[in-house]
């Protein structure tokens, strides 16, 4: 049963809250790409459905039990009860917003981030997605320090990996003393020593007859990822 003039929708969006304005076209034009105005923080549709049901049920009880002049106060009480963090309408409070019991809240398991974060829903980073340095990462990404990086990244401090011949040393991508090293072809552990000497970052092995790739050990019988005694 929905009460005329006392619907949950009417109750949930009263007052002045903080909203995300419509997005403008990226080229600086006047066309509006998204006409939807949404609260800065708000739970997902499942929670909102439960919230509406709880508030409407409370309003129904008030309508039946409260003397008519007191209905307005009872309505505020119904909404106010759901403004408590951990309630049906506000599983996780991000910031206080008086525009409704759900405003300023995220779903349980979500993380509050900046409401302009494009990987989040209205400032709510979905459960199961990493949050790095206050930023919501995309699905499957992980944290390298305070940055979001691909799941396969070899973290070095805040970097998703070292490039341009640099090596990770003490959490920083730096060039080794001998300069940028020559990365080995995939699967190659050693090469015959060239007449000009081993490439930068490679080391001599087997009486200087071969060169071991960076990260590969020089063992008694040649180059290997790990020496076997």
N, C-alpha and C positions, 0 to 999 in steps of 0.2 A: 504494500500500500504506500502510495506517495501522497504526502500532504500538500495541498495547494498553498503556495506561498512559503512553505517550509521544507523544500526539497534539499537533499544533500548538496546538489550542485549549487543551489542558492547560498547555502551555508559555507561551502568550501572556498568560495572565491570572493568573499567580502573583504573590505579593507584595502590598504595600500601595501603591496609587496614589491619585491625586487624581481623584475622580469627581464628576460632576454629580448631585445628589440628585434624586429624583422631584419633579415640579412639583405644587404644591398648587392647589386650586380658587381662582380669583381673588376670590371673595366672602368669603374667610377661613374657609371651612368645612373639614371634615376630609377630604372626598373627594379622592382622588388622581386627577389628570387623566392623568398619564403615568407608568406604572409602570416605564418603561425607565431603567436606570441605565447611563450611558455614560461612557467616559473623557473627561476635560476636553479633551484633544486627541487625535485619532486620524484616520488617513487614510480615504479612501472605500473602498467595497466592492471595487473593482477592485484597488487596491493591497493590500488585506487578503487577497484571494484569492491574489495572487502571494506575499505574505508567508507565508501558511500553507504553500504548496507548497514554498518554499525551506527553511523550518524543518523540515517533515516529511521532505524529502529529506536534510537534514543529520542528522536523528535516525535515519533509516534506515541511513545510512552508519555512524553511531556504533554502532548496534545490531549491525551485521554485523562491525565491525572492532575494537570496544573490548571488553576483558574486562568481564563483567557488573558487578563492583563499581564500575567506573569510569563506568558509564552516566550516573549523576546528574551527574557533573562534565562529561561530554561534552554532556549536555542543556543545561547552563548555558552552555557554550561556543557551542553552536548559536544560542541566543537572544542571547548577548552580541555575536556577530558582526553581528547585524542591528540592534543598538542604535546603531551608528555612523551619524551624520548622512550622508545621501546613499545609504544602503543601500536594498535593496528594501523593507524594512519601515518605514524612517524616511527618506523623501525629504527632509523639512525638519524639523529639530528645533526645537520651540518651548520646551519645558522638560523637564528630566530627570524621568522617571517610571519607577520600577523594576518596575512591574507587568507589563511586557511589551515586546517590541522595538518595537511600534507605538505604545505609549502615550507621549503627550507630543509626537507628531509630526503634521505635516500633509502633504498631497500636494505634489509639485513644482509650482511656480507659484502656490501658495496663500500667503496672508499670515496670520501668527499675530496674532490679536486677542484681546480679552477672551472667555473661554469662555462668557460669558452674552450675547454679542452675538447678537441675534435674526436678523440677516442672514447670520450665519456658521454653518457646520456644526461644532458642538462646538469653537468657537474658531478654525476654519479658514475664512478668507474666500476664496471661490472665485476662481480665476484669471479675469481679465477684469472683476472688480468693483472699483471704486475703494475705497481706504482713506484716509479723511480724519481727521486728528487721532487716529489709532489706532482709528477706528470703521469697520466694514465697511458700505459703502453697498449699497443695493438694486440689482438689475440695471438698467442704463441711467442710473443717477444719476452725478453728477460732483461734484468737490470745489469748493466756494467757501471758500477758506481751509481751516479745520479742520472744516467742516460738509459733510454730504451734501445735495445739492440736485438738483432735476429737471434733466434735460439741457438744457432750454430756458431755464434761469434766467439772468438778467443779473447776474452776481456783482458784489458790492461788498464787498471784504474777506471777512469770514466770513459775510456775509448773502447769502441767495439772491436778493436784489433789494430795491430800496427801495420802501416803501409810504407811504401817507398824504401824498402830495405832496412827499416828500423826494427829494433828488437825491444821486447818488454823487459825493462830493468827497474826494479823497485817501484812497480806500479806506473811507470812512465814509458812512453815510446821514444827511445833515443837511438841515435846511430852508435854502433859499437866503435871502439877506439880505432879500428882499422878501416872505418868508413862503411858505406852501405854494402851489405853482403849480397852475393849472387844467389838467389833462391834456387834450390835444385828442382829439376823436373819432377813431376809426380812419380813417386815410387823409386826414385834413384837415390841410393845411399852412398855411392862412390863413383869416381871417374879416374881413368889413368891420369897421372900428373902431367899437365901440359909443360912444354919447354919453358914457358913464361912463368911457371909456378902455379900453385893452387889458387883458385878464385878467392876473392875477399870473403872471409867468414868460414872458408873450408880449411881443414887441417890435414897436414901430411900424415901418411901412415905406411906401414910395411916398407921401412927403409926408404921413405920418400918416393915410393913408386906409384902410390895412389893418393887421391884426395878424398877425405870423408866429408859428406855434406854437413851443413850446420845442424846441430842437434844430434848428429850420429857419432857414436863412440869409435875410437880406434882400438881394436882388439887384437889379440895375438894372431888371429887368422884373417884379419881384414876389418872392414867397417861394418858395424851393426848397431841396431838401436839399443841393444843391451849386450854386454859381454858375458859369455858363458865360460865358467872356469872348467 
